[in-house]
Amino acid sequence: MGDSTFFANITDEYFLKAVEKNEQQFGSTDTLKVKLKTEQYLDKNGKLKSDYTVTKVLDHIKGSEEIELDLFDNND
C-alpha cells in the first residue's frame, strides 16, 4: 500500500514455517510483497475499520542494514 504502515495477520504457512526454522528473517526496514485480504466493516460507533490478512508472501525485500564504521584509528 505504498508508504502506508499497517498491521496484518500472516496466514501463509510456508512463510511462517520458514521464519520458525530461522530460514527467513525480517526486520522493520524490510518490505514484503504479498497477496493481501482486506475486510472492512463499521464498528459500533459507525466508523469504518479495516482488518488485513497476508495470505501469501510473494517476495521479501531486505531493508537497509546497519554497518559499523571505525571512525577512529585505534593504533595509537
C-alpha positions as CSV (number, residue, x, y, z in Angstrom):
1,M,0.0,0.0,0.0
2,G,2.8,2.3,-0.9
3,D,4.3,4.1,2.1
4,S,1.4,3.3,4.4
5,T,2.2,1.3,7.6
6,F,-0.4,-1.1,9.0
7,F,-0.6,-4.3,11.0
8,A,-1.7,-7.6,9.4
9,N,-2.1,-11.2,10.4
10,I,0.0,-13.6,8.3
11,T,-1.6,-16.9,7.4
12,D,1.0,-18.1,4.8
13,E,2.0,-21.4,6.4
14,Y,5.1,-21.8,4.2
15,F,6.4,-18.4,5.2
16,L,5.6,-18.9,8.9
17,K,7.4,-22.2,9.0
18,A,10.5,-20.7,7.2
19,V,10.5,-17.9,9.9
20,E,10.1,-20.6,12.7
21,K,13.0,-22.6,11.3
22,N,15.1,-19.3,11.0
23,E,15.3,-19.7,7.2
24,Q,13.6,-16.3,6.8
25,Q,14.3,-13.3,9.0
26,F,12.7,-9.9,8.5
27,G,13.1,-6.6,10.3
28,S,11.5,-3.2,10.5
29,T,13.1,-1.8,7.3
30,D,12.2,-4.9,5.2
31,T,9.3,-4.9,2.6
32,L,7.1,-7.8,1.9
33,K,5.2,-8.1,-1.5
34,V,2.1,-10.1,-0.6
35,K,-1.4,-11.2,-1.5
36,L,-3.5,-9.2,0.9
37,K,-7.0,-9.8,2.0
38,T,-8.8,-6.7,3.3
39,E,-12.1,-6.8,5.3
40,Q,-13.8,-3.5,6.0
41,Y,-16.7,-3.0,8.5
42,L,-18.4,-0.4,10.6
43,D,-17.6,-0.5,14.3
44,K,-20.2,0.1,17.0
45,N,-19.7,3.9,16.6
46,G,-20.2,3.8,12.9
47,K,-16.5,4.3,12.0
48,L,-15.1,2.4,9.0
49,K,-12.5,-0.1,10.2
50,S,-10.2,-2.4,8.2
51,D,-8.6,-5.8,9.0
52,Y,-5.7,-7.1,6.9
53,T,-4.5,-10.6,6.4
54,V,-1.4,-11.6,4.4
55,T,-2.5,-14.8,2.7
56,K,0.7,-15.3,0.7
57,V,4.2,-13.8,0.8
58,L,5.3,-13.3,-2.8
59,D,8.6,-11.5,-2.3
60,H,10.8,-10.4,0.6
61,I,12.9,-7.3,0.0
62,K,15.6,-6.7,2.6
63,G,15.9,-3.2,4.0
64,S,19.0,-1.4,4.8
65,E,21.4,-2.9,7.3
66,E,23.4,-1.1,9.9
67,I,27.1,-1.2,9.4
68,E,29.7,-0.4,12.0
69,L,32.1,2.3,11.0
70,D,35.6,2.5,12.5
71,L,36.0,6.3,12.6
72,F,39.0,6.4,14.9
73,D,42.4,5.0,14.4
74,N,43.0,2.6,17.4
75,N,46.7,2.1,16.6
76,D,47.9,4.9,18.9
